[in-house]
Amino acid sequence: MSVTHDVADLAGAELGADRIAWASGQMPVLGQVAARFARTRPLAGVRVAACLHVTAETAALMRALRSGGAEVALCSANPLATQDDVAAALVAHDGVQVRARHGEGYEEYERHIEQTVQFGLAGGHTWVTLDDGADLLFVAARLRAAGEQRLAGLVGGTEETTTGLVRLRRLQEQGGLPCPVLAVNEARTERTLNDRHGTGQSALDGIMRATNVLLAGHTVVVLGYGWAGQGVAERARGAGAVVIVCEVDPLRALEARMAGYEVMPALQAAARGDVFITVTGSRGVLGAEHFVRMKDGALLANAGHFDVEIDIDQLRATAVAEPRQVRPLVQSYEMQDGRRLNLLARGRVVNLAAAEGHPAAVMDVSFALQALSVEALVQEPGALAPGVHPVPDEIDREVGRLKLAALGVEIDAPTSAQDDYRRSWA
């Protein structure tokens, strides 16, 4: 099928198809959703504009949406995460309009986002956005502010990240959010599997692939103790590291302390850490005041969505020369006193830029939530006002039920007497 696309090389399509098949084999929940979609075609006539990490797992979601009848366009939420062979396979075999290249520059990245929004606007279709960082909806919001009339067909969107939800809520406060958005990132199944177990494993995987460092016996500083930070800290401790947690939220800091971690300000931790992992969703978490205190050879990695958590401009300004590429994904910055600080994956999200992101078994839950959220938005257009909304509880529970079944796990059901007891004031 001929589609508009911008990918690196269609010759990689067969290798990409094999990669997608491997991932799909570990995504039974999404597979069940896709099978039902193929029977019922709930997305016929709908366009889905997606800005996600272009990986084999994402490809499985694109195929599920296509099986439901949707027309689909995909661009990259992180150029260093794009798997070019997967992008080629989606174009060559699945009729998806992919605009993504591994390592694409900022201007190309922005152009692809704009083109993906235009795909949604074209033709008077009902359309939905899938975001990983809110870029598509921010473009839509700018178009709305400029008087774009074709946004009437935009019935809703989903958001996969904490960072994106922070941005969207600020936009909502200003009255600029053009449609309802389901906060997939805050679904209970998502928090448990994606943030804690997905980020926890894949962030350390990326660090070890990039550096071949031994974590046992070293001190790992985790900046941010949300769901993802908890997973990173847990896995680092399991690998034998001493773990220090830095937080700005007193409740999260208390939780970290009661879990047995050292908790201290980032400036104090700067002198102790061997490996620093930012996972806050904020910016400038590590800056010049931290760099001057760090040990020679310290590793700096970011597991947050955007490459702003480590202040790279200040790192460059603190160094005496341009960084040396000492390994394919490690840049070494020499300080005035001869110390070297090593930045991983240019400060981009390390689990995708240096590894393969979350395991397929984790993304199975995330993308099943995404697919069912798209279906819900399309089935009842206008039911939700513009704003950020929780994923419906019945979707969250259904995904949890399907995942347990896929794992071969059975659970108890409450008796009628127990139900009556819980409902009774007495």
N, C-alpha and C positions, 0 to 999 in steps of 0.2 A: 504494500500500500504506500502510495507516495504522500509524504507529509513534509511540512516545513520543519527544518531542523538545523542545528549547528553543533555538530559533534566532531571529535578529533579525526576518527577514521572508521568508516563503516566496515572495513575489512576485519575488525575485531569482533564482529557481531556473534560469530559462532562460539568463541571463547566466552563472551559475555552471557550467552544463553546457557552455557554449562554452569557458569557461576550463579546465575539466577535459579537454575534448577536445584543446585546444591542448597542454597538458602531456603528455597520454598519447601524443601523436604523437612526442614526444621521449624516450619511455621504452620502447624496443623489448625490453629484457631482461624487464622486468616484464610486458610484453605477451605474451611467449612463455610465461612462467610462468602467467599468467592463462588463456591458451588451453588449456594442459594441464590446469589446475585445472577448467576448464569441462567437459573430456572425462571426467576421472577422479573428480571430486567428493571429494577427500581430506578435506575439512573438513565433510562432511555431519553435522549434529547437534552441531557444535561452536559454542561462543560465544567471540567474541573481544572483549575489552574493551581499548580503545586510548585512551591519553592522549598525543596527538601534536599537532604544529602543524597546525591545520586549514587546509590549503592545497590547491591543485589537485593537487599531486603526491601528497599524502597521500590525497586522494580516489581517485586511481588505485590506490593500495594497497587501500583499502577495497573498491573494485569487484573487484579480483583475489580478495580473500578471500571476497567474496560469490559470485563465480563458482565458487569451490571448495565452496560449500554452507554456509558459515559464517553465523551470525547475528552482527551486528556493532553495537557501540555505540562512539561516539567522543566524547571531550571534549578540551578544549584544554590543551596544555602551556604555552601562553603567550598570554594574552588579546589582546595587541597584534598577534599574528601571524594571528589568525583572519580568514579571508576569508568574510564573511557570505553572499555569493552562493553560494560553494562549499558551505557548510553547508546552505543551502536546497536546493541541487541534490541532495545526498546523501539528504536526507529525502524530497524529492518524487519522485525518479526511481530511487533505489537501495535504499530500504528500510533505510537505516542510521539508528540511533538517535543523532542528534547532539545534544549538549548543549554549546553553545559560542556565545558572542557576542563580537564584537570590542569590546575595552575593558571587559569585564565586571569587576566589583569582586571583591575577594578572597573575600568570603563566598560569592558566587555561583560563583566558580571552585572553591572547596573543595566546595560542594554538588554541583556537576557531577561532580567526581571521585568523591565518595561514591556518587552515583547510578550511575555507570558500574561501580563495583565491585559494587553490588547487582545490576545486570544480570547479571554473571557468576555471582553466587551463586544467582540465582533458577532454579528449575525442575529442579535436579539434573543439569545438563548438565556435560559436559567443557568446561572453558574455559581460555583462555590470555590473558595480558596482553601488551600492547605499550606500553612506557613510553619517555618522553623526559624523564628526570629522576627516575624511580623513584617517582613519587607514588602510582600505583595499588598497587604492591607494599608501600609503606609503610602504606597504609590496610589492605591485607590482613593485614599483620603485626600491626597493632594489633588487628584483629578476632580474629586467632588467639590473641593474648595474652589477650583478653577471653573466650575460650572458644567462639568461633564454630565450629559443627560442620560447616557447609556448604562449608568450604574443601577438602574431600577431592577435589572435582572439578577443582581448580586444578592442571593438569599441568605448567605452566611459564610462563615469560615471556621477553621479550626486552628489552634496554635499548640505547638509541640514543646515549647521551651518556657522556662521561668522568665528569662530575659524578655522574650516576646510578649508575655503577659504583662510584665511591668510596663512596657512601652504602650501596649494597647489600653491599659487602664488609665494611663496618663492622657492618651488621646480621647478616651471616653469622657474623662473629666472636663476636657475642653470642648466637648460636643462634636468631635470630628470623626467618630467611629461610624463608618457608613453602613454597618450591618451587624447582626448578632454573631458572636464568636463563641464557640464551645472550647473551654479550657481543658483540652486533652491532657496537658501536662499535670493537671491537678486531680485527675481521676485516681481513685484509690489503687486500682490495678497498675496504673502507670507509675505512680509514686514508688510502689513496692518493687516492681520488676525493672523498669527503665532507669529510674534515677539511682536507686540504691544498688541493685545488682548489676545493671548494665554499665553505668558510669564507673562504679567501683572496680569492676573487672577490666573494662576496656581502657580506662585511663592509665592504670598501671601496666597493662599490656603495651600501650603506645610508648610509655617511658622506657620500658625494658627493651622493646624492639629498637628504639632510637639510640640507646646508649649501651645496652648489655650490662647495665649496672646491677650489682647485688644489693638488694634492699636490706637483707638481714644485717643487723648490727649498725645500720645507719639511722639517722634521724630524719624523718619525713615531716614536713610542716604542711598541714592542710589548712588553707585559708578559706573558711566558709563551712558551716556544719549544718547545711540543709540536708535534704534527702540524699542528694548526690554526694555531698561532702561526707556524710555518714558512711556511705558505701566505700568511698576512697579510703577513709581512715580505717575502716574495718578490714579491708583487703591488705592495706599496708601493714597493719599490726599482724595479720595472719602470715605475712611474708617474713616476719621477724624484725620489722623496723620498730624503733622507738617513735611514737607519734605525738606530735604537738598540734593542737587545734587553736586557731585564731578566729575570733568571732566579734561582731558588733552587737549581736542580739543577746541580752542577758539570759533568756530562757534557753536558747540553743547552747550557749556557753555552759550553762548549768548542766544541761543534758550531756554534753561532752565530758564534763568533769565527772559526773556520776557514772558514765560509761568507762571511766578509768584512764582517760587521756589527760595529759598535761594541757592546761589552758593558760594562755598568756597573750599579751599584746604582740602584734607583728614585729615591732621594732626589737623587742626582747628576743623573739624567736629567730630573727634574722641572723643573729650571731651563732645560733646553735644548729641550724638546719643544714643538711646535706642535699636534700631534695625538697623543693618548694612546689606545691600544687595549688593553684588558685581555682576556686569553684564557687564564686560568689554571685555572679550575674551583675557585678558592678564594674567600675573602671578605676585604674590607678591604684590597685590594691598593693602592688609592689612598685616602689619608686626609688628615687635616688637615695633617700635616707635609709632605705633598706639595703641597697646595693653596696654602700660603703661599709656596711657591717658584716657582710657575708663572707664565708670561708672561701679560700681558693678552691676552685673546682665545683662549686655549688651548681646544681641543676635547677633550671627554672622552667616549669611546665604549666600550661593553662588548660583546665578542663571545663572552662565556661564557654558559652556560645560564641561570643565575639572576642577578637584579638585586642582587647583594651584593658584586660585585667592586670597584665604586666605592662608597665609604661615603657615601651620600647624606645620612644624618643629620649626619655631620660637615661635609659641604659646606654644608648648610643652616645649621648652627650657626656656621660660619666667615663666612658671608655677613652683610651688614648689613640685608638685607631679604628679603622673599619673592622668588623668581625671577620674571623677566619672560619671557613667551613671545615670543621675538623672531622665530621661524619656527615653522611648525606642529609640528616635532619637535625644537626647540631651546629649552632654558630657560637664560637667562643669569643667573648669580649674581654680584652685586657684592660685592667684598671691601672690607675696611676702608680700603685705600689707593686705591680706585677701580678696581682691576683687575677684569675680568669673565671668569669661567670659564663655558664653555658646555657644558652637559650634553645629550647626544643621547638621544632616545627614553626619557627618564626612567631611564636606566641599564639598560634591558632589552636583550636581545640585538639588536644594531643591524641585523644582516642580515635579520631578520624584522620587527622593529618599524618600520624605516625603509625597507625594500625588500621583496623577495618571497622572501627566503631563497635556498637553493641552487638553481641551475638544475635544470630537470627532468632533464637528461642525467646529472647527479650523483645525484639522488635515485632514478633508475632502478636504480642499483646498490644503494643503501641499502635500498630497499623490496623489491627482489628477494631480498636477504638476509633481510629480515623475513619475507616470505611463505614462503620455503623453510624458515626456522627454525620457523615455526608448524607447518608440515607435519611436520617432524622430531619436534617435541615431541608432537604428537598421535599419530603413528604408533607411537611407542614410549613410552607413558606409564610412568613408574616406572623407566625405564632409567638416569636420572641422579638422583643424590641432591640434596636441596636445597643450593643453592650457586651460585656464579657459574662458568660453564663457557665455554670457547671455542666459537665457531661451528664445527661439523664441517668439516674441511679439504676434504672433497669438495663441500660447499656453496659454500665460498669459491672453489674452483677452477672450479666450474661457472659461477658468476656471472661470474668473470673471462673464461672462455672465451666465454660468450654476449655479453659486452660487446665483446670483440675482434671477434667475428663481425659484430656490429651496426656496428662501425666499418670493416668491410671489411679487417681486418688478419689476415694469416696468420702463423703462427710455425712454427719447426722442431720436429720430434719427435726424441728421442734414438734412436740405433740400438740394436739388441740388444747389440752389443759395448760401447757406451757404458754401457748399463744394467748389464751384467756388471761392467764396470770400477768403477762406483760402488758396487756391492754387495760387491766383493771386498776382503778385508783386505790382499791382496797388491798 
